[in-house]
């Protein structure tokens, strides 16, 4: 049923010989998928007696995840519009925002891996993998667009601002994987 919907049209357009959608909008979609998994784990944790002590934390994670998912969904189209506009600032700002949203969502995963429904810790792990992919995919789009930026100082600043974020994303993913493996037992 999903294969006959918007998803199929989007994937067909992505695969076609069209200038957009491209990697930036795909990064936003991947990030939105990661957020959806975070929300799913929250939904399977909320209202469960076993997790009564963490309900407020899980509600907060859920609210943040849903806000980020909604924004990433909007960024799918905004990235297409930015590409078509040929405005280099928009072409930089949109993938930068996708990175920021994915990073914010990645920060939700360690707490969810520890406090969320333990039967779904593999979904938290999948979420952080998708969010990392969304982050790095958007980052690649930032890099390609930096090539067209004439302001060297701005270009260097954007590039240097990403260095610690790249490490942070990888560090958090490794931590979630480690925590998930403890629960899974593998």
N, C-alpha and C positions, 0 to 999 in steps of 0.2 A: 504494500500500500504506500510506503514511503517513496518507492522508486517511480511512482507516477505523479509526483508532486513537485513543488518548488525545488526540492533538493535535486531531482533529476534535471530540471531545466538549468539550475545553476551549474551542475557538473557538466552538462552538455555545453553550456556557454564557456566554461572554464577550459574544456578540452578543444573547443573550436578555434579556428583561425580568426580570433577576435583580439583586439588590443586590450580589452578588459571584459570580464574580470581577469585578474592575474594573481600573482603571488601575495600581494598585500591583502586582498579580500579573502584569499584562501587562509592566510594567517589569522585573520579575524574570525573566520568560521571555525578553525581549529581551536582557537581560544574559547569561543562560545561553547564548543563541544566539551572542553575541559570544565568550564563553569557548570554546564548542565550536569556533568557527573558529580561535581561537588554538591550541587543542589539535591541530586538524587540520594546521595549518601545521607545528607541532612534529613531528607524526608523519611528515610528508613530508620532514622535515629529519634526524631521528634515523636514524643508520645509513648515511647517505650519505657516501661518500668525500670528495666535494667540500666537505662541511661538518664534516670530522673535527676541526678546531681549535675548534669552538664547541659540541661535543656536550654538555659539562657545563652550559654556559649554557642551551642549549635544553632539557635535562632539567629544570633548575630552573624555567624558564618553564612547561614542560608540567605539572609537579607543582603549581605555584601555580594555573595555569589550571584544572586539574581540581578542585582543592579549592574554588575560587571557583564553578565551574560547579555542583558538588554543593550548595553552600550556596545559591546562587541558585535552584536547583530546589526546595529546601526552602522558600525564602522565598515561592515562588508560593502554596503552601498556607498558610503562616503569615500572609501578608497577608490571605487570605480569612478565616481564623480571627480575626485582629485586627479586621477590619471588623465581623464578626458579633458580636464581644464588646462593641463600643461603648466599649472602654477606650481613652481618648484617648492615654495613654502608649504603649500597644502600637501604636496607629494611627500614632503618630509614629516609634516606634523601628524598626518593620519597614521603612518606606520609607527611613529614614535608613541602615539597614544595607544595603539594596539599593544606595543611592548609594555607600556605602563599598566594597562588593564590586565594583561597576562601575568605580570609580576605581582600585582595586587592579589590576583586570584591564587597564584603560587603560594603566597604568604598564608593563605587560608588552609592549605593542605597539611602542614605538620600538626596543627591542632586537631584537625579533623581525623587524621590518621590515629591520633592517640585517644580522642574522646568519642569519635563517631562509632557507629555500629561496626563491630569488629568483623562481622561476616562480609562487609563490603569494603574492607581495607584495600583489596585489590583494585576496586574502582577509584579509590583515592590515589593509588599509585598510577593508574591509567590517566586520571585527571592531570596529575602533575607532569606526566610525560607529554600529554597533549598541550598543556599550557606552555611547557618548555618549547615544544615544536612551534607553537604560535608565536612565542616571544622571539625565537631565533629566526623564524621565517620573516617576521616583520622587521627584525634587525637587518637582515639581508637587503630588504627594500629600502631601509634608511641608508645603508651603505651605497647602493646603486644611485640613489638620488643625491647623496652628498657629492658624487662625482660632478654633478651639474651646478653645484653651488659655487658661486664665484668668491664669496666672502671667506677667505682662508681661516680667519680667526674664529668665525662661527662654526665652520666645518671642523676645525680642530677641537673646539669646545664640545660639540655634539659627540664626536668620536671618543674623546677622553671621558665624557660622562657615562658612556656605555661600559667602559672597561670593568668597573666594579660590579655593575649589574649583571654582566655575563657570568662572573664568578659566583655571584649570589644565587642566580637561577640554578646553576649546576650544583652548588652546595645544598640548596634546599631539596632538590630532586634526589640527591644521594641520601639525605637524611630521611626523607619519606620512604624511599626504597628500603633503607635499613630498618625503620620502624615497622614497615609492612612485612618484611621478611621475618621479623620476630613473631608477629602474630600468625603468619602463614606457616611458619616452621620450615622454610626452605631458603 
